[in-house]
């Protein structure tokens, strides 16, 4: 029996990708002491914009590289409290030259990180043009009711604005595997539409960084790594935390991953729903591709708008489902009251309200030492053993599982009937449960490469590489049912409270 594994690799998830102590070469980085605004760390390429090598500029006042007016503006901005991505446009003094730059300031308690990039002369005009186009796109989003249509419209718009060769929308499942649900590609890029990529491709610490950063840009995987000087931050006495920085350098395993995909540049844009990472829009380009700060701010905006629209559609669908389930639950409780009997009120063959409420194919009610059933269920001996198992486990809260055979060995014999289990305890200590069953749903997963080869260690057990093939790898999953939805679990809890109270009244009246 093939089961779906959890590919959220523990090894990948523990790598300190936020403490690389280096940046990509499309920008510069300075770290200032919050008290006096003197430079305490610098990227080793800062001489290009301030005419002073990193080692020699340490302890220099940042003020000496700004005009008096710009410095006062900067000082006023960073004095407003802790925050990230505080934008400035200044000209930095580089000897007799003045270098126009964009600065993103990350204001921490004891120091300030400055991400610096050269100013694009054409960016203001292009931003104004794009702004109008994005407003039109947002109007389209607002009138689109289908989740799939929103995803497809979003990647078309991002591809049109960005010019990337390929755009894909990934949606995460409960195990953080990402499935490509929409795709726009050109040139030599391979199609991955409908394929699933293991969670280790975007490990947990990378997903955590997307909660802080709306996008991640890698203009050229062949970039020159720029180190920070000094290596140790003098305030923290450790590596600098670059979690919030766009310039943060990239783990070698990910650069190798990009090479195996035959792409040189990439950008990932987050999609958030209810404060959690729902998916990613992944942009790829065969050659190198840099986007200015202004252009990237558009994708920050789009990330929020697309996330908002997807959230709205999902919440609307959940509201419809909840209203429908609430009506079905009311029918059940009314019947129980009418019959003054739990068994007669719930296990009614005529309308099968319970099965409809939980999208189940069978149910069993263990009450007063007897088991009554409805629909397709395991044999009576199997049901009696299952009730004893639940009683022994002390299941006194609503419990749901989509792979019963994985936690209860006997259930493997009747997986076709009851791979999914929803338990509503009435009085668990007496073995009184309402149990709903779902059958096995055989699932074929089209993986983007063998997920079991997602990480390949060398003989030393230290060095490792990503898989070098993304050729479709088919896995057939047995022994699992469809997932129990949150709205169904809420309804199960509501029904449990009702049944417990009704049962108590019957006993004590």
C-alpha positions, 0 to 999 in steps of 0.5 A, spaced: 500 500 500 503 506 497 502 512 502 503 519 501 510 521 505 511 528 508 517 531 504 518 537 508 525 535 509 527 536 516 535 537 514 533 543 509 528 546 514 534 547 519 539 550 514 540 558 516 538 561 510 537 567 513 544 568 516 548 567 510 553 573 512 553 575 504 549 579 499 547 578 491 551 583 487 545 587 484 546 592 491 550 594 497 549 593 504 550 598 510 549 597 517 549 603 522 549 603 529 542 606 532 545 610 537 550 615 533 548 612 525 555 610 524 557 604 520 558 598 523 558 593 517 558 594 510 558 589 504 565 589 500 563 592 494 561 599 497 567 602 495 563 603 488 558 608 491 561 611 497 568 611 494 571 607 501 572 600 501 569 596 507 574 596 512 576 603 512 569 606 512 567 602 519 566 607 524 565 613 519 558 617 520 553 615 515 552 623 515 558 624 511 555 621 505 549 625 505 547 632 504 545 635 510 538 636 507 538 628 506 541 626 512 535 630 516 530 627 512 533 620 513 534 621 521 527 623 522 524 617 518 528 612 522 527 615 529 519 613 528 520 606 531 522 599 529 520 597 522 522 594 515 522 597 508 522 604 510 524 607 503 529 613 501 531 616 495 538 619 496 544 621 492 550 618 496 557 622 496 562 618 492 568 623 492 566 628 487 561 624 484 553 623 487 550 617 486 543 617 486 540 610 489 534 607 492 535 605 500 530 600 504 532 601 511 530 596 516 530 599 523 532 594 528 532 596 536 540 597 536 542 597 529 539 599 522 540 595 516 540 599 509 539 595 502 542 600 497 541 599 489 542 604 484 537 608 481 533 607 475 533 613 471 527 610 467 523 607 473 519 613 474 516 613 468 515 606 467 512 605 474 506 611 472 505 607 466 504 600 470 500 603 475 494 605 470 495 598 467 495 594 474 489 598 476 485 596 470 487 589 472 485 590 479 478 591 476 478 585 473 480 581 479 474 584 483 469 581 478 472 574 477 468 569 481 472 563 480 479 561 484 482 558 478 480 564 473 483 569 478 490 565 478 490 564 471 489 572 470 494 573 475 500 570 472 498 573 465 498 580 468 505 578 472 508 575 465 506 581 461 508 586 466 515 583 468 517 580 461 519 573 465 519 567 460 515 563 465 510 564 470 507 559 475 502 559 480 503 554 486 498 552 491 500 548 497 497 542 500 496 541 508 503 537 507 506 544 504 507 540 497 506 545 492 502 543 485 502 548 479 495 550 478 496 555 473 502 556 468 504 561 462 511 559 459 514 561 453 521 559 449 525 553 452 521 552 459 518 546 460 511 545 462 510 543 469 502 544 469 499 539 474 505 537 477 506 537 484 513 539 487 515 536 494 515 541 500 523 540 501 523 545 495 521 550 499 523 548 506 519 551 512 525 556 514 524 559 507 516 559 507 517 563 514 521 568 510 515 569 505 511 571 511 516 577 512 518 578 505 512 579 499 517 577 494 524 574 493 528 576 487 534 572 484 536 576 478 542 572 476 544 565 479 551 566 477 552 572 481 558 574 485 557 573 492 559 579 496 561 578 503 560 583 509 565 586 513 566 585 519 564 577 519 561 578 526 556 584 527 559 587 533 552 589 536 549 582 536 556 578 536 554 573 531 552 573 523 547 578 521 540 576 520 538 578 513 531 575 513 528 582 511 533 583 506 532 583 498 539 582 497 540 576 501 545 571 498 542 564 496 544 557 498 548 554 493 543 548 493 538 553 490 542 556 485 544 548 483 536 547 483 535 553 478 541 551 473 537 544 473 531 547 471 535 551 466 533 558 468 538 564 470 533 568 473 527 567 478 522 571 482 517 568 487 511 572 490 507 570 496 500 569 496 497 569 503 490 567 506 488 568 513 495 570 515 498 564 512 502 562 506 497 559 501 501 559 495 507 562 491 507 565 484 514 563 481 517 567 475 523 564 471 527 567 466 532 563 461 537 569 461 539 574 467 533 579 469 534 585 473 528 588 476 528 595 479 526 597 486 520 601 483 518 595 478 518 590 484 514 595 488 508 593 483 509 586 485 509 587 492 502 591 491 500 585 486 501 580 491 497 584 496 491 584 491 491 577 489 492 575 496 486 579 498 481 576 492 483 569 493 482 570 500 475 573 499 473 567 494 475 562 499 471 565 505 465 566 500 465 559 498 466 557 506 460 561 508 456 558 503 458 551 505 457 553 512 450 555 511 448 549 507 451 545 513 448 549 518 441 547 515 443 540 514 445 540 522 438 543 524 434 538 520 438 532 524 437 536 531 430 537 529 429 530 527 432 528 534 427 532 538 421 530 534 423 522 535 426 524 542 431 518 540 438 519 537 438 513 533 431 514 530 433 522 529 440 520 526 440 514 522 434 515 517 435 511 511 429 515 507 433 522 507 440 520 510 441 527 513 447 525 516 451 522 510 449 528 507 452 533 512 459 530 512 459 527 505 460 520 508 458 514 505 457 510 511 456 511 519 455 507 525 452 509 532 455 506 538 449 507 544 447 503 550 452 497 548 449 497 541 451 499 534 446 501 529 449 503 522 447 507 516 450 506 508 456 502 507 460 500 513 465 495 515 463 488 518 460 488 525 465 485 528 470 490 525 466 496 528 466 493 535 473 492 535 474 499 532 469 502 538 473 498 543 480 501 540 477 508 540 475 507 547 482 505 549 485 511 546 480 515 550 478 519 544 473 524 547 474 530 542 472 530 535 477 526 531 478 526 524 483 522 520 484 520 512 488 514 513 485 510 518 490 504 516 496 508 518 494 509 525 489 502 526 492 496 523 486 492 522 483 498 518 487 496 512 483 490 511 477 495 509 480 501 506 476 501 500 470 502 505 473 506 511 479 509 509 477 516 512 474 516 519 470 522 523 469 520 530 464 524 534 464 522 542 458 522 545 460 519 552 467 516 550 468 512 557 462 508 555 464 507 548 458 511 545 461 514 539 458 517 532 462 515 527 462 517 519 466 513 514 469 515 507 472 510 502 479 510 499 480 515 493 485 512 489 490 518 487 495 519 482 500 524 483 504 527 478 511 529 481 516 534 478 521 529 479 522 523 484 520 527 491 524 521 494 531 524 490 529 531 492 536 531 496 542 527 494 548 527 499 555 525 497 559 520 500 561 524 506 554 525 508 555 533 509 555 536 502 548 535 498 545 537 491 538 537 489 535 532 484 537 534 477 531 531 473 524 534 473 521 529 469 514 527 471 514 522 476 508 518 477 505 516 484 499 512 486 496 513 493 492 508 496 488 507 503 487 515 503 480 518 503 478 525 501 480 530 506 475 532 512 474 540 511 474 545 517 467 547 516 465 539 517 469 539 523 466 545 526 459 542 524 462 535 528 463 539 534 457 543 534 453 536 533 457 533 539 455 538 544 448 537 542 448 530 542 452 530 549 446 535 552 441 531 549 443 524 552 444 527 559 437 530 559 435 523 557 439 519 562 437 524 568 430 526 566 
